[in-house]
């Protein structure tokens, strides 16, 4: 049994019965049966299904948003934006798919030669709680467009969101089994991965979870795409628009209560810009409204689970004990729910937990860089490589510096954000593979090369030695 809990009150929301072995088998079988028909459907017809899905999400926007706010504490305004982004992404994918998945002619000396992009089958999607709808659509939308079916194993604490999303998909007319749900404990996942009817696995989660899933999938020779979090640097050079940089740093770090893989996890600021940046940053932090996430004015809700807040408290306390200085916030909030003050730490140095570990909550550490080279070194001094931001008024110089950042995305004079028109993913311990855009659409396909030769075959026609 899975019990979901409201992080604003700490009280139980609902109980969800986990699937029996028979129900897990039935869910895999439904997806497996649906896969051939969905794959054989013309891509334009699949695209229309995705547009219908987008429309259904918009129709149910308010109820879906309130459910996300109840289950994981997302401020209601952000929850609505998340669902709208899901709908928009499905429309972008639907528009791109016919061209991306069309046969690609390649001149290879044959009468005819081309590459056909054919779906692999059923993709197991293991998804986290922090963006309970967007994470599913980000990974699943391109896979569905390519003709795969998606079997969703969602995080326990957003089981209600998972059920609601699968119900909306059915109401939109997606055939049964094309996007279906597994309500099961983590210990059942390895068996599902090994099932021969599962053709690939996509995971968003921790590096530890990624290693475990990759190992299981590797044993079964299944393709994987892994998005495993980050410790994104937010670099402010001495010629940056410091006030704008501070405003965007706060938006990036504290949205979703700081529970985002691509949040600005480390502010790396040039010594000459530090004083002005800190002043502007603290003024922006003071504008944050912490409170009931259902209140339209709230911009910072509770953390999603008590254990996550406990981990954040430990990271802050340990870093302060090692010499970091709290210049804003710094404490968890007493009373019901799992609130933590928006926190800024100064005098942060290498080795402190807030730099060495991924900080998944409303805490921003500041690191001072002595030079541009030092700033780049600090930015790259992490095992992660998901996103990054770089602020400078010299755009050409910023572009050259961006090439030195080891990350899947660099935002110049902005913040890292996923966009369905651009590939999303990371390097190093942030994982591998890409979601979104045409890159994501061809992750779970067979790039099937087809050649048509004249009578007599290629050896006779071109004198090519055969193996």
C-alpha positions in Angstrom: 0.0 0.0 0.0 1.3 3.5 -0.9 0.2 6.4 1.3 0.5 9.9 -0.2 1.0 12.7 2.3 0.3 16.5 2.0 3.6 18.2 2.6 1.9 21.4 3.6 0.1 19.8 6.5 2.0 16.6 7.0 -1.3 14.7 6.9 -2.1 11.7 4.8 -3.9 12.3 1.5 -4.8 8.9 0.1 -3.9 5.3 0.0 -3.2 3.5 -3.2 -3.0 -0.3 -3.5 0.1 -1.5 -5.2 -0.2 -3.9 -8.1 -0.1 -7.6 -7.5 2.3 -9.7 -9.7 -0.7 -10.5 -11.8 -1.6 -6.9 -12.3 2.0 -6.1 -13.2 1.9 -8.8 -15.8 -1.4 -7.5 -17.1 -0.1 -4.0 -17.5 3.0 -5.2 -19.4 0.8 -7.4 -21.6 -1.5 -4.5 -22.4 1.4 -2.3 -23.5 2.9 -5.2 -25.5 -0.4 -5.8 -27.3 -0.8 -2.1 -28.1 2.7 -1.6 -29.4 2.3 -3.2 -32.9 -0.8 -1.2 -33.8 0.6 2.1 -32.4 3.9 1.5 -34.3 2.2 0.8 -37.6 0.0 3.9 -37.3 1.0 6.7 -39.7 3.1 9.3 -37.8 0.6 12.0 -38.7 -2.2 10.0 -36.9 0.0 9.6 -33.8 0.7 13.3 -33.9 -3.1 14.0 -33.9 -3.4 11.8 -30.8 -0.7 13.8 -29.1 -2.6 17.0 -30.0 -5.7 15.6 -28.5 -3.8 14.7 -25.4 -2.6 18.3 -25.1 -6.1 19.6 -25.4 -7.3 17.2 -22.7 -4.5 18.4 -20.4 -5.7 21.9 -20.8 -9.3 20.9 -20.1 -8.2 19.3 -16.8 -5.6 21.9 -16.0 -7.1 23.2 -12.8 -7.8 19.8 -11.2 -4.4 18.4 -12.2 -2.6 21.5 -10.8 -4.4 21.3 -7.5 -3.5 17.6 -7.2 0.2 18.3 -7.8 0.0 21.1 -5.1 -1.6 18.7 -2.7 0.8 15.8 -3.3 4.2 17.5 -3.6 3.6 21.1 -2.4 4.2 22.9 -5.7 2.9 26.5 -5.6 -0.4 26.5 -7.6 0.8 29.1 -10.1 3.8 26.9 -10.9 1.6 23.8 -11.1 -0.6 25.4 -13.7 2.5 26.5 -15.7 3.8 22.9 -15.6 0.7 21.5 -17.2 0.5 24.2 -19.8 4.2 23.3 -20.7 3.2 19.7 -21.0 0.5 20.6 -23.5 2.8 22.9 -25.5 5.5 20.2 -25.6 3.1 17.6 -27.0 2.1 20.1 -29.7 5.7 20.8 -30.6 6.5 17.1 -30.8 3.4 16.5 -32.9 4.5 19.2 -35.3 8.1 18.0 -35.6 7.4 14.3 -35.8 6.4 13.8 -39.4 9.6 15.5 -40.7 12.0 14.0 -38.0 10.7 10.4 -38.5 10.4 10.5 -42.3 12.7 8.2 -44.3 16.1 9.7 -44.7 17.6 9.2 -48.2 21.3 8.5 -48.2 23.4 8.3 -51.3 25.4 5.0 -51.0 25.8 3.9 -54.6 22.7 1.7 -54.6 19.6 2.1 -56.7 18.0 3.3 -53.5 19.2 3.6 -50.0 17.6 5.2 -46.9 17.3 5.0 -43.1 13.9 4.3 -41.6 13.3 5.2 -38.0 11.3 2.4 -36.4 10.1 2.3 -32.8 11.7 -0.2 -30.4 8.5 -1.2 -28.6 7.5 -0.7 -24.9 9.6 1.8 -23.0 9.6 1.7 -19.2 9.6 5.2 -17.8 10.8 5.6 -14.2 9.9 9.1 -13.1 10.5 11.3 -10.1 8.1 13.5 -8.1 9.4 17.1 -8.5 7.6 17.8 -11.8 5.0 15.0 -11.7 3.5 15.7 -15.1 6.3 17.4 -17.0 8.9 14.7 -16.3 6.6 12.1 -17.8 5.7 14.2 -20.9 9.3 15.3 -21.4 10.5 11.7 -21.6 7.4 10.1 -22.9 6.1 12.6 -25.6 9.0 12.0 -28.0 8.9 8.3 -27.4 5.2 8.1 -28.1 5.6 10.2 -31.3 8.2 7.8 -32.5 5.7 4.9 -32.2 6.8 3.4 -28.8 4.4 2.7 -26.0 5.3 4.0 -22.5 4.8 2.1 -19.3 5.0 4.5 -16.4 6.5 3.7 -12.9 6.1 7.0 -11.1 7.4 8.1 -7.7 5.3 6.9 -4.8 4.5 10.3 -3.3 2.8 11.5 -6.6 0.8 8.3 -7.3 -2.4 10.4 -7.5 -0.8 12.5 -10.2 0.4 9.4 -12.1 -3.1 7.9 -12.1 -4.7 11.2 -13.2 -2.3 11.6 -16.1 -3.0 8.1 -17.4 -6.7 8.7 -17.1 -6.4 12.0 -19.1 -4.5 10.1 -21.8 -7.3 7.6 -22.1 -10.0 10.3 -22.1 -8.1 12.0 -24.9 -8.4 8.9 -27.1 -4.9 7.3 -26.8 -5.4 3.6 -27.3 -5.4 1.5 -24.2 -1.8 0.4 -23.3 -0.1 3.2 -25.2 0.5 5.2 -22.0 -0.2 2.9 -19.0 0.7 2.8 -15.3 2.5 0.5 -12.9 1.7 1.2 -9.3 4.5 -0.8 -7.7 7.3 -0.7 -5.2 10.9 -0.1 -6.3 11.9 -3.7 -5.6 9.7 -4.9 -8.5 11.5 -2.7 -11.1 14.4 -5.0 -11.8 12.0 -7.8 -12.8 10.1 -5.5 -15.1 13.3 -4.2 -16.8 14.4 -7.9 -17.4 11.0 -8.7 -19.1 11.6 -9.4 -22.8 8.6 -7.3 -23.7 10.3 -4.2 -22.4 12.6 -2.7 -25.1 14.1 0.3 -23.3 14.2 2.3 -20.1 14.2 6.0 -19.4 14.9 7.3 -15.9 15.0 10.6 -14.2 16.3 10.4 -10.7 19.5 10.2 -8.6 22.9 9.1 -9.8 22.6 6.1 -7.4 19.3 5.1 -9.0 20.7 5.6 -12.5 23.6 3.3 -11.8 21.2 0.6 -10.5 18.9 0.9 -13.5 21.7 1.0 -16.0 23.2 -2.1 -14.5 19.9 -4.0 -14.7 19.2 -2.7 -18.2 22.8 -3.6 -19.3 22.4 -7.2 -18.2 19.3 -7.4 -20.4 20.9 -5.4 -23.2 18.2 -2.7 -23.1 18.7 0.9 -24.3 18.7 3.5 -21.5 18.4 7.3 -21.3 19.3 8.6 -17.9 18.8 12.2 -16.5 20.4 12.1 -13.1 20.3 15.6 -11.6 22.9 18.3 -11.4 24.8 20.9 -9.4 24.5 23.7 -12.0 26.8 26.7 -11.7 25.4 30.2 -12.2 28.5 32.3 -13.3 28.4 36.1 -13.0 31.4 37.8 -14.7 32.5 41.3 -13.8 30.9 42.8 -16.9 27.5 41.3 -16.3 24.2 43.1 -15.7 24.4 42.2 -12.0 20.9 43.2 -11.0 19.4 41.2 -13.8 21.7 38.2 -13.0 20.6 38.3 -9.4 16.9 38.3 -10.3 17.4 35.3 -12.6 19.5 33.5 -10.1 16.8 33.7 -7.5 14.2 32.6 -10.0 16.3 29.7 -11.1 17.3 28.6 -7.5 14.0 28.9 -5.7 11.4 27.9 -8.2 9.7 24.6 -7.3 11.0 25.2 -3.8 14.5 24.6 -5.1 13.6 21.1 -6.0 14.8 21.1 -9.6 17.6 19.2 -11.3 18.5 22.3 -13.4 18.2 24.9 -10.6 21.1 27.3 -10.1 22.8 25.2 -7.4 26.0 27.3 -7.1 26.4 31.1 -7.7 30.0 31.6 -8.9 30.7 35.4 -8.8 33.7 37.4 -9.7 35.3 39.2 -6.8 34.7 42.6 -8.4 31.0 41.9 -8.8 30.4 40.2 -5.5 29.3 43.1 -3.3 26.8 44.4 -5.9 25.5 40.9 -6.7 24.9 40.0 -3.0 23.0 43.3 -2.4 20.8 42.7 -5.4 20.4 39.0 -4.6 19.2 39.6 -1.0 16.7 42.2 -2.2 15.3 39.6 -4.6 15.2 36.9 -1.9 13.3 39.2 0.3 10.5 39.3 -2.2 9.9 35.5 -1.9 6.5 34.7 -0.3 6.6 31.4 1.6 3.3 29.9 2.6 0.3 27.7 1.6 1.0 26.6 -2.0 -2.7 26.9 -2.8 -2.5 30.7 -2.1 -2.0 32.5 -5.4 0.5 34.9 -3.8 2.8 32.1 -2.6 6.1 31.6 -4.4 7.8 29.1 -2.1 5.9 26.1 -0.8 6.9 23.3 1.5 9.5 20.7 0.5 8.0 17.5 -0.8 9.0 15.1 2.0 10.3 15.4 5.6 13.4 13.3 4.8 14.4 15.8 2.0 14.1 18.7 4.4 16.2 16.8 7.0 18.9 16.2 4.4 18.9 19.9 3.5 19.2 20.9 7.2 22.2 18.6 7.5 23.9 20.0 4.4 23.5 23.6 5.7 24.6 22.9 9.3 27.6 20.9 8.1 28.7 23.7 5.7 28.2 26.4 8.4 30.3 24.3 10.8 33.1 24.3 8.2 33.0 28.1 7.8 30.1 29.0 5.5 28.1 32.1 6.7 24.3 32.3 6.5 23.3 35.7 5.1 19.6 35.0 4.6 17.3 32.4 6.1 19.1 29.2 7.1 16.4 27.4 9.2 13.6 24.9 8.8 10.2 26.3 9.9 8.5 24.9 13.0 4.9 23.8 12.8 2.9 21.7 10.3 4.4 20.9 7.0 7.9 20.7 5.7 8.9 24.3 5.1 12.4 25.6 4.9 13.4 29.3 4.7 14.9 30.5 1.4 18.6 30.5 2.3 21.8 32.1 1.0 25.2 31.0 2.2 28.3 33.1 1.7 32.0 32.2 2.1 31.4 28.8 0.7 34.5 26.8 -0.2 35.4 23.5 -1.9 34.7 20.5 0.2 31.6 21.8 1.9 28.5 19.7 1.5 26.5 22.4 -0.3 29.1 22.2 -3.0 30.1 18.6 -3.0 26.5 17.2 -2.9 23.4 18.0 -4.9 21.4 20.4 -2.9 17.7 19.7 -3.6 16.0 22.5 -1.8 15.8 26.3 -1.3 19.5 27.0 -0.6 21.9 29.0 -2.7 25.7 28.9 -1.9 27.9 31.7 -3.1 31.5 31.1 -4.3 33.9 33.9 -5.2 36.1 33.5 -8.2 39.4 35.3 -8.6 39.4 35.2 -12.4 37.4 33.9 -15.4 39.6 30.8 -15.6 39.0 30.3 -11.9 35.3 30.6 -12.4 35.3 28.0 -15.1 37.4 25.7 -13.0 34.9 26.1 -10.1 32.0 25.4 -12.4 33.5 22.2 -13.8 34.7 21.0 -10.3 31.7 18.7 -9.8 30.8 15.2 -10.8 27.6 16.6 -12.4 27.2 18.1 -15.8 23.5 19.0 -16.5 23.1 22.7 -16.9 24.9 26.0 -16.4 24.4 29.7 -16.8 26.9 32.4 -17.7 26.3 36.1 -17.4 28.4 38.7 -19.4 27.8 41.7 -21.6 30.3 40.4 -24.1 28.3 37.8 -26.0 31.1 36.5 -28.2 33.4 36.1 -25.2 30.5 34.3 -23.4 30.1 31.9 -26.3 33.8 31.1 -26.2 33.6 30.4 -22.4 30.5 28.3 -22.8 32.5 25.9 -24.9 34.7 25.2 -21.8 31.8 24.3 -19.6 31.1 20.6 -19.2 27.3 20.6 -19.3 24.4 19.6 -21.4 23.1 23.1 -21.6 24.5 26.6 -21.1 22.2 29.6 -20.8 24.0 32.9 -21.6 22.3 35.8 -19.7 19.5 33.6 -18.7 18.7 30.4 -16.7 18.8 26.8 -17.7 15.3 25.6 -18.6 14.1 22.6 -20.6 12.4 23.5 -24.0 10.7 21.0 -26.3 12.6 22.5 -29.2 16.0 21.8 -27.7 17.7 18.6 -26.5 17.8 18.0 -22.8 20.3 15.9 -20.9 23.7 15.9 -19.3 27.2 14.5 -19.1 29.3 12.9 -16.3 27.2 11.8 -13.3 24.2 13.7 -14.7 23.6 10.8 -17.1 23.5 10.3 -20.8 21.1 10.4 -23.8 18.8 13.2 -24.7 15.1 14.0 -24.2 13.0 16.5 -26.2 13.5 17.9 -29.8 14.4 15.7 -32.7 17.3 14.3 -30.7 15.0 12.9 -28.1 12.6 11.5 -30.7 15.2 9.2 -32.1 16.6 7.9 -28.8 14.3 4.9 -28.7 14.2 3.9 -32.4 15.9 1.4 -34.7 17.8 3.3 -37.3 17.1 0.8 -40.0 19.3 1.1 -43.0 17.7 -0.2 -46.2 19.5 -0.6 -49.6 18.0 -1.6 -52.9 20.6 -3.1 -55.3 20.5 -3.8 -59.0 20.1 -7.4 -60.2 23.4 -9.1 -59.5 23.9 -7.4 -56.2 26.5 -4.9 -55.0 29.6 -7.0 -55.6 28.7 -7.4 -59.3 27.6 -3.8 -59.8 30.5 -2.0 -58.0 33.2 -4.6 -57.6 32.9 -4.4 -53.8 34.4 -7.3 -51.8 31.9 -9.1 -49.7 32.6 -10.2 -46.2 
